[in-house]
Amino acid sequence: VVFLPPVVAAGKRSEANDQPDESLIRVPGKLRRRIVFLHDGIRLRTRVGNTNERTPTLNLLTDSNLVEPFELASIVEHIRRLLDGDVADGTSQQALSWVYRQEQGSRSNVADLKRVGLRVPTRSGWRRADQAVFSPGWRTPLSKAVADLVAEAEDLVPTIKELGDSIILEPNDWPFKVKDVDSFVEFLKRAGVRDGLFPVPLRTPGAIRAHGGTYRPAWIA
């Protein structure tokens, strides 16, 4: 899908020439199966007095439905479809970092970001954000307690080892630089990363039926 390029907030422009941040207007290579921006050499607006008016080219493109307007929600929906299935680690990385940069550039948040299915790097590899927990380096309230529990019991309890496998990498170990940890923590929370323990559905072929006095811990935990 070809989109009009985003309108970048003033604070996200290059100080040298007042041009948009290149990382915001360039689609990463592995995402171009779903998203392409119109070439920046095509003039879409022209200065008339104190206003920027649409050019005949822009009118032709939009009136003929040859391009779609840049809307963050629409962009992210295409990324969701791309991530719906088995994807390479590089695709997961580019989707995660690019969605974050687009939010920062537009100064608006994606509604229901968890639904997008962004993936994060963990001790066991890339996995969906809603299946991951924070590590201590992110300074969330319960992350150290989780890490301590895993360190003490992962060799004894298989489910604790699984929990350890879901811990995301420390900020300094990520495959791209995290400049603002606090901002990125909030982004990851909205993407689904959890702080502390969380319930996991029991994988059974059917419902468990028994009298209360005969329940066994292994059935429900």
N, C-alpha and C positions, 0 to 999 in steps of 0.2 A: 504494500500500500504506500502511495506517495503522499506525504504530508507537507503542508507549508512549514517552514522552519519556525522554531519557537521564538516568541518575543522574550528576550532575556532581561531580567530586572537590572536596573542601573548598577547595583552593587556587584553584579556578576559579570561586568564587562572588563576588558583589559584596560589597565591604567595607561598603557602606552598609546593606544590609538582609539580608545572608546569603542572597540569592536566586541561582539559577544564572545564569551569564553568558548574556545574551540571545542572543549570537551562536552559542551551542551548542544552544539549544533551539528556535531559529527556523530553519526550512528556507529557504534562498534561493529566490527566485521561480522561477528557471529550472530548479530541481531538483524542483519539486513535481509534475512529470509522473510521477515515480517514487516520491517519498517525502513523507509527511505525518505529522506528530506529532499525537497526541491533544490536544485542546484543554486548555490548562493550568488551565482553570477546573473541570475534572472532578476531583473528589477521589478519589484512588486509595488513599491510606493515611491512617490515623487514629492518633493517639497514645493508647496504652493503657499506663499506667504508664511503664515505661522503654523500651518497644518501640513500633515503628510497625507496625501490623497492616493487612492488606489490607481494603479496604472491600468491601461486597457488590457495588458497581458494578464494581470491578476483577475480582472473581471472575466476574461475569456476562460481561464483555467477553472475558476470556481463556478461560473454559470454553466459550464459544460460538464461539471462533476469529474474533472480530470485529476483533481487533488482534493485532499481532505484538510480542513482547518486543523491547526495544532491544538489538540485538547489532551491534557495529561491523562484523563480517564480513558480516552480512546487508545492512546499510545500503550498504556499499561495493559489494557485488555488484549492487545495483540501479543504482548510479552507473556501474558498468562497462557494464551493458546500455545505459544512456543514452548513453554515450560511444562505443558501438560503431557508428560510422557518421559521417556528416557532421553536425557540431554547430556552433552559432554560437560566436564567440569569448567572448561573455558567459557562455555555459554552461560552457565550458572553464575560465574564470576562477573562477566560483562553485564548480565541482566541486573544483578544486585547493585553493582556500583553505579550503573547508568541511571537506574530508577531513583537512587538516592540523589545523584547530582541533579536530575531533572526536578525533583521536589525542591531542592535547595535553590535552583535557578529560578523557578516559577514562584517560590515562596508560598506554595500551597501543598497540602498533604493529599495523598491518594486515599479516598474513602475505602474502607475495608481492605487495607493493604494485605492482610493475611490471606485473603482469597486468591491473590495473585500466585501464590505458591513459590515465592522466592526461596532460593536455597542458600545455605551458609556453610562455611568450612568448619568441620568438627574434627575431633581426634580420630574419627573413623572415616573421614572423607566428607564430601558434600552431601547434605541432606536438607529436606524441607525445614524452613525456619520454625514451623509449628511442632517440629519433632526434636528441637534442640533447646539446650539450657545455657545460661551464661557461665563463663569462667571468671575467676577472681579478678583478672586484669580489667574487667569492665566495671568494677566497683559497684555492683548492684548489691542490695542488702543481703541476699541469701546465697550468693555465688560461692563464697568461701566455705559456708557450711556444706554445700553440695560437694565441693572439691574434697573437703576433709572426710566426708562420708565415703566417697569413692576410694580415696587413698587407703582407708582403713578396712574396707569390706569387699572391694571388687574381686579379690582373689577367692573369697569365700561364698559370695552370693551372685549367681549369674545375672539376676535382674539389676544388681548394683553395677555390675560391669557394663550392662547395656546402657545404664544411666551415664556412666563415665564416657562411653562411646559417643554420647549425644552432646557432650560439652563442647562449645565452640572454642576455636583457637583464641589465644590471647591477642590483644590488638596488635602487638608488634610482630606477630607471626602470620598476619593476614597476607594474602597474595597482592594486596594493594594497600597503599598508605591510608590510614585512618587519621585525618587531621584533627577532627573535633570528636573526641570520644563520647562526650555527654550527648551531643546531637545524634550521633550514630546509635547510641544505646536506645534512645527514644524511637528511632527509625526501626531498629531490630525488634523492639517490643511490639510495635504495630504490625511488623511482618510476621510475628508469631513466636519469636524466641521467648522462653519462659525463664523466670527467676525462681529457682527452688524446685522442689518435687511437684509432680503433677500426675493425676490419675491416667492410667492407660487402659483402654478396653481389654477385657479378658478375651483371649482368642480361644473360643470353644465351639464345637460343632452345633451346639444348641443351648437352650436355657438350662441353668442348674436348678434342679428341683430336689429338695430334701427338707426334712424337719430341722428347725434351728439347732437342736442339740446335736445333730449329726454333721453339721458343716465342718469342713476342714480348711485351715488357712490357705492351703495351696489352691483351693477352688476359687477364692475371691481375692487373692493378692498375688 
